[in-house]
Amino acid sequence: MDLELNEKVVVVTGASKGIGLAIARAFAREGAKVVAGARNTGSLDGLPGIVAVPVDLSLPEAPAALVARAVDLHGRLDVLVNNVGGVRLRLGGFLGTNDDEFAWSMNINFFAALRATRAAVTQMLTNGGGNVVNVGSVNAFFQPDAGTIDYGAAKAALLNLNKSLAQELGPKGIRVNTVSPGPVATDLWLGENGVSQTVAKATGLTPDAARDKVIASIGGLATGRFTTPEEVADLVCMLASARAGNITGSNFVIDGGLLKTL
């Protein structure tokens, strides 16, 4: 299936690893011109179809600067993928999570996307349309414990913004959608200081046993495995394509059957 993404100008935030890197590569394979922003861009250097832009997207002015770089390079912007984000396990629960920790999570998971979207939409309006795809999380509406309480609140805010923007911008030719992954095989779960290692250190289990215990505690995965970054990337590309031309304001869950309710 031709996704009709050839020559489209795409900005991907948080693109140096995991889901973001997979998204940047997927768009490039479709023939898009990808501008990929991240603090460390070594993993992006030399990849065909991708221009890497070193940028700290936690800074207020950085998302707009990344969008401006794409416009300077290619004269327009067709697609924005808000992927940048982060989570720190809060093993102390609600009372052990202070204002600064909530503010950190809101900044990187919500405000970075908000700022990038504001800059991108300004450009898209001059071109007569465009697409915004947010990488959210099932934690926006599925919170089995307080370990990700601030992260879930930030992703819930992003999902709410998705609905509002889709309503306002739909008549102007701009679609806005969200992809909400469950557990994905990235460093967030499996890497150094990821969920598995953090829980392992707190419980005395091995990282593999800790991972299995966490997954079991939240209901288990029907498929028996984590989602791959490439599977998330394929869904993002589909939503950004003309093949999904009447889809907006929607949230697509990709979680291996984690959620058991409608």
LINTA-V563168 format. One record per pair of residues at least 24 apart in sequence whose ideal C-beta (glycine too) atoms are under 10 Angstrom apart, sorted by sequence separation. I is the first residue (numbers start at 1). J is the second residue. If there is no record, write none. Layout:
BEGIN
i | j
I | J
I | J
END
This chain:
BEGIN
i | j
3 | 27
5 | 29
6 | 30
7 | 31
8 | 32
9 | 33
10 | 34
11 | 35
12 | 36
13 | 37
14 | 38
16 | 40
20 | 44
25 | 49
84 | 108
85 | 109
110 | 134
134 | 158
5 | 30
6 | 31
7 | 32
8 | 33
9 | 34
10 | 35
11 | 36
12 | 37
13 | 38
14 | 39
16 | 41
24 | 49
25 | 50
37 | 62
57 | 82
84 | 109
85 | 110
134 | 159
155 | 180
189 | 214
231 | 256
4 | 30
5 | 31
6 | 32
7 | 33
8 | 34
9 | 35
10 | 36
11 | 37
12 | 38
15 | 41
16 | 42
17 | 43
21 | 47
24 | 50
37 | 63
57 | 83
58 | 84
86 | 112
109 | 135
136 | 162
189 | 215
228 | 254
3 | 30
4 | 31
5 | 32
6 | 33
16 | 43
17 | 44
24 | 51
57 | 84
82 | 109
85 | 112
109 | 136
134 | 161
227 | 254
2 | 30
3 | 31
5 | 33
15 | 43
16 | 44
24 | 52
37 | 65
38 | 66
56 | 84
57 | 85
58 | 86
82 | 110
84 | 112
85 | 113
109 | 137
134 | 162
183 | 211
227 | 255
2 | 31
3 | 32
15 | 44
21 | 50
37 | 66
55 | 84
83 | 112
84 | 113
132 | 161
133 | 162
226 | 255
227 | 256
36 | 66
37 | 67
82 | 112
83 | 113
109 | 139
132 | 162
226 | 256
35 | 66
82 | 113
109 | 140
134 | 165
183 | 214
225 | 256
227 | 258
12 | 44
15 | 47
35 | 67
37 | 69
81 | 113
82 | 114
84 | 116
183 | 215
223 | 255
224 | 256
37 | 70
80 | 113
82 | 115
83 | 116
132 | 165
182 | 215
222 | 255
223 | 256
224 | 257
35 | 69
36 | 70
82 | 116
132 | 166
221 | 255
222 | 256
223 | 257
15 | 50
35 | 70
81 | 116
82 | 117
183 | 218
221 | 256
222 | 257
223 | 258
16 | 52
34 | 70
35 | 71
80 | 116
182 | 218
190 | 226
219 | 255
220 | 256
221 | 257
222 | 258
15 | 52
33 | 70
35 | 72
80 | 117
132 | 169
182 | 219
189 | 226
220 | 257
221 | 258
222 | 259
12 | 50
15 | 53
16 | 54
35 | 73
82 | 120
140 | 178
142 | 180
183 | 221
219 | 257
220 | 258
222 | 260
10 | 49
35 | 74
80 | 119
81 | 120
130 | 169
141 | 180
182 | 221
219 | 258
10 | 50
13 | 53
33 | 73
80 | 120
129 | 169
140 | 180
142 | 182
185 | 225
186 | 226
218 | 258
219 | 259
220 | 260
14 | 55
33 | 74
79 | 120
80 | 121
109 | 150
113 | 154
117 | 158
136 | 177
137 | 178
139 | 180
185 | 226
186 | 227
215 | 256
218 | 259
219 | 260
11 | 53
13 | 55
35 | 77
77 | 119
78 | 120
109 | 151
112 | 154
113 | 155
130 | 172
131 | 173
132 | 174
133 | 175
134 | 176
136 | 178
137 | 179
138 | 180
139 | 181
183 | 225
184 | 226
185 | 227
186 | 228
14 | 57
33 | 76
77 | 120
80 | 123
105 | 148
108 | 151
109 | 152
110 | 153
111 | 154
114 | 157
129 | 172
130 | 173
131 | 174
132 | 175
133 | 176
134 | 177
135 | 178
136 | 179
137 | 180
138 | 181
139 | 182
183 | 226
184 | 227
185 | 228
186 | 229
215 | 258
13 | 57
77 | 121
80 | 124
105 | 149
106 | 150
109 | 153
110 | 154
113 | 157
114 | 158
117 | 161
121 | 165
125 | 169
128 | 172
129 | 173
130 | 174
131 | 175
132 | 176
133 | 177
134 | 178
135 | 179
136 | 180
137 | 181
138 | 182
182 | 226
183 | 227
184 | 228
185 | 229
33 | 78
34 | 79
35 | 80
36 | 81
38 | 83
39 | 84
77 | 122
78 | 123
79 | 124
105 | 150
106 | 151
109 | 154
110 | 155
113 | 158
117 | 162
124 | 169
128 | 173
129 | 174
130 | 175
131 | 176
132 | 177
133 | 178
134 | 179
135 | 180
136 | 181
137 | 182
138 | 183
181 | 226
182 | 227
184 | 229
185 | 230
32 | 78
37 | 83
38 | 84
58 | 104
66 | 112
77 | 123
78 | 124
104 | 150
105 | 151
108 | 154
109 | 155
110 | 156
111 | 157
112 | 158
127 | 173
128 | 174
129 | 175
130 | 176
131 | 177
132 | 178
133 | 179
134 | 180
135 | 181
137 | 183
181 | 227
185 | 231
186 | 232
32 | 79
34 | 81
36 | 83
37 | 84
60 | 107
76 | 123
77 | 124
102 | 149
103 | 150
104 | 151
105 | 152
106 | 153
107 | 154
109 | 156
110 | 157
111 | 158
114 | 161
118 | 165
121 | 168
125 | 172
127 | 174
137 | 184
148 | 195
184 | 231
59 | 107
63 | 111
67 | 115
71 | 119
75 | 123
76 | 124
101 | 149
102 | 150
105 | 153
106 | 154
109 | 157
110 | 158
113 | 161
117 | 165
121 | 169
124 | 172
125 | 173
147 | 195
181 | 229
184 | 232
13 | 62
58 | 107
63 | 112
66 | 115
67 | 116
70 | 119
71 | 120
77 | 126
78 | 127
85 | 134
97 | 146
101 | 150
102 | 151
105 | 154
109 | 158
110 | 159
113 | 162
124 | 173
125 | 174
135 | 184
13 | 63
57 | 107
58 | 108
62 | 112
63 | 113
65 | 115
66 | 116
67 | 117
70 | 120
76 | 126
77 | 127
80 | 130
81 | 131
82 | 132
83 | 133
85 | 135
87 | 137
96 | 146
97 | 147
101 | 151
104 | 154
105 | 155
110 | 160
124 | 174
181 | 231
15 | 66
57 | 108
60 | 111
63 | 114
64 | 115
65 | 116
67 | 118
68 | 119
71 | 122
76 | 127
78 | 129
79 | 130
80 | 131
81 | 132
82 | 133
83 | 134
84 | 135
85 | 136
95 | 146
97 | 148
99 | 150
102 | 153
103 | 154
106 | 157
110 | 161
114 | 165
121 | 172
124 | 175
137 | 188
147 | 198
181 | 232
11 | 63
27 | 79
60 | 112
63 | 115
64 | 116
67 | 119
71 | 123
75 | 127
78 | 130
79 | 131
80 | 132
81 | 133
82 | 134
83 | 135
85 | 137
87 | 139
93 | 145
94 | 146
97 | 149
98 | 150
102 | 154
106 | 158
117 | 169
147 | 199
180 | 232
13 | 66
58 | 111
59 | 112
62 | 115
63 | 116
66 | 119
67 | 120
70 | 123
77 | 130
78 | 131
79 | 132
80 | 133
81 | 134
82 | 135
93 | 146
96 | 149
97 | 150
121 | 174
179 | 232
12 | 66
13 | 67
27 | 81
57 | 111
58 | 112
61 | 115
62 | 116
63 | 117
64 | 118
65 | 119
66 | 120
67 | 121
76 | 130
77 | 131
79 | 133
80 | 134
81 | 135
82 | 136
91 | 145
92 | 146
93 | 147
120 | 174
179 | 233
181 | 235
11 | 66
26 | 81
57 | 112
60 | 115
63 | 118
64 | 119
67 | 122
68 | 123
71 | 126
90 | 145
91 | 146
92 | 147
94 | 149
121 | 176
11 | 67
56 | 112
57 | 113
59 | 115
63 | 119
64 | 120
67 | 123
71 | 127
90 | 146
91 | 147
93 | 149
94 | 150
97 | 153
179 | 235
24 | 81
63 | 120
67 | 124
89 | 146
90 | 147
117 | 174
179 | 236
11 | 69
12 | 70
23 | 81
57 | 115
61 | 119
64 | 122
89 | 147
90 | 148
177 | 235
178 | 236
11 | 70
24 | 83
57 | 116
88 | 147
89 | 148
90 | 149
117 | 176
177 | 236
179 | 238
10 | 70
11 | 71
23 | 83
87 | 147
88 | 148
90 | 150
179 | 239
9 | 70
20 | 81
22 | 83
87 | 148
90 | 151
177 | 238
178 | 239
9 | 71
19 | 81
20 | 82
21 | 83
88 | 150
89 | 151
177 | 239
11 | 74
20 | 83
87 | 150
88 | 151
176 | 239
177 | 240
9 | 73
10 | 74
19 | 83
20 | 84
87 | 151
175 | 239
9 | 74
18 | 83
20 | 85
86 | 151
87 | 152
175 | 240
8 | 74
9 | 75
11 | 77
15 | 81
19 | 85
85 | 151
7 | 74
9 | 76
10 | 77
11 | 78
12 | 79
13 | 80
14 | 81
87 | 154
147 | 214
177 | 244
8 | 76
9 | 77
10 | 78
11 | 79
12 | 80
13 | 81
14 | 82
15 | 83
16 | 84
86 | 154
87 | 155
8 | 77
9 | 78
10 | 79
11 | 80
12 | 81
13 | 82
14 | 83
15 | 84
85 | 154
145 | 214
175 | 244
8 | 78
9 | 79
10 | 80
11 | 81
12 | 82
13 | 83
14 | 84
85 | 155
144 | 214
147 | 217
175 | 245
177 | 247
184 | 254
7 | 78
8 | 79
9 | 80
10 | 81
11 | 82
12 | 83
13 | 84
14 | 85
147 | 218
175 | 246
177 | 248
178 | 249
179 | 250
180 | 251
181 | 252
182 | 253
184 | 255
12 | 84
13 | 85
14 | 86
145 | 217
175 | 247
176 | 248
177 | 249
178 | 250
179 | 251
180 | 252
181 | 253
182 | 254
183 | 255
184 | 256
5 | 78
85 | 158
144 | 217
145 | 218
175 | 248
176 | 249
177 | 250
178 | 251
179 | 252
180 | 253
181 | 254
182 | 255
183 | 256
5 | 79
144 | 218
174 | 248
175 | 249
176 | 250
177 | 251
178 | 252
179 | 253
180 | 254
181 | 255
182 | 256
37 | 112
143 | 218
144 | 219
175 | 250
177 | 252
178 | 253
179 | 254
180 | 255
181 | 256
182 | 257
183 | 258
82 | 158
142 | 218
170 | 246
182 | 258
142 | 219
181 | 258
182 | 259
170 | 248
37 | 116
82 | 161
169 | 248
170 | 249
180 | 259
82 | 162
138 | 218
169 | 249
166 | 247
167 | 248
166 | 248
167 | 249
165 | 248
166 | 249
165 | 249
166 | 250
163 | 248
164 | 249
162 | 248
163 | 249
162 | 249
163 | 250
162 | 250
163 | 251
162 | 251
159 | 251
14 | 108
80 | 174
82 | 176
79 | 175
80 | 176
82 | 178
83 | 179
135 | 232
14 | 112
81 | 179
135 | 233
13 | 112
14 | 113
13 | 113
135 | 235
87 | 188
135 | 236
13 | 115
86 | 188
87 | 189
133 | 235
134 | 236
13 | 116
85 | 188
133 | 236
89 | 193
133 | 237
11 | 116
88 | 193
89 | 194
131 | 236
133 | 238
134 | 239
89 | 195
133 | 239
87 | 194
91 | 198
132 | 239
133 | 240
11 | 119
87 | 195
89 | 197
91 | 199
131 | 239
132 | 240
11 | 120
89 | 198
131 | 240
23 | 133
88 | 198
89 | 199
91 | 201
130 | 240
131 | 241
141 | 251
91 | 202
131 | 242
133 | 244
140 | 251
142 | 253
11 | 123
23 | 135
91 | 203
141 | 253
89 | 202
131 | 244
138 | 251
142 | 255
9 | 123
131 | 245
144 | 258
20 | 135
136 | 251
138 | 253
19 | 135
131 | 247
132 | 248
136 | 252
137 | 253
138 | 254
142 | 258
18 | 135
131 | 248
134 | 251
136 | 253
138 | 255
142 | 259
9 | 127
137 | 255
141 | 259
142 | 260
133 | 252
142 | 261
138 | 258
9 | 130
10 | 131
11 | 132
12 | 133
14 | 135
138 | 259
8 | 130
13 | 135
8 | 131
10 | 133
12 | 135
89 | 214
5 | 131
83 | 232
83 | 233
81 | 233
83 | 236
81 | 236
23 | 179
81 | 237
79 | 236
79 | 237
81 | 239
81 | 240
19 | 179
79 | 239
80 | 240
79 | 240
19 | 181
22 | 184
78 | 240
79 | 241
22 | 186
19 | 184
21 | 186
18 | 184
19 | 185
20 | 186
18 | 185
19 | 186
18 | 186
17 | 186
18 | 187
19 | 188
17 | 187
18 | 188
17 | 188
18 | 189
18 | 190
18 | 191
17 | 191
26 | 229
25 | 229
26 | 230
29 | 233
25 | 230
32 | 237
22 | 228
23 | 229
26 | 232
27 | 233
22 | 229
23 | 230
26 | 233
30 | 237
19 | 227
21 | 229
22 | 230
25 | 233
26 | 234
29 | 237
32 | 240
19 | 228
20 | 229
21 | 230
22 | 231
23 | 232
24 | 233
26 | 235
27 | 236
32 | 241
19 | 229
22 | 232
23 | 233
26 | 236
27 | 237
30 | 240
18 | 229
19 | 230
22 | 233
23 | 234
26 | 237
30 | 241
17 | 229
19 | 231
20 | 232
21 | 233
22 | 234
23 | 235
26 | 238
19 | 232
20 | 233
23 | 236
27 | 240
18 | 232
19 | 233
22 | 236
23 | 237
26 | 240
20 | 236
19 | 236
23 | 240
12 | 233
12 | 236
10 | 236
10 | 237
10 | 240
3 | 234
5 | 237
8 | 240
5 | 238
8 | 241
3 | 237
8 | 242
3 | 238
5 | 240
4 | 240
5 | 241
1 | 238
3 | 240
4 | 241
5 | 242
3 | 241
4 | 242
5 | 243
2 | 241
3 | 242
4 | 243
1 | 241
2 | 242
3 | 243
2 | 243
3 | 244
4 | 245
1 | 243
END
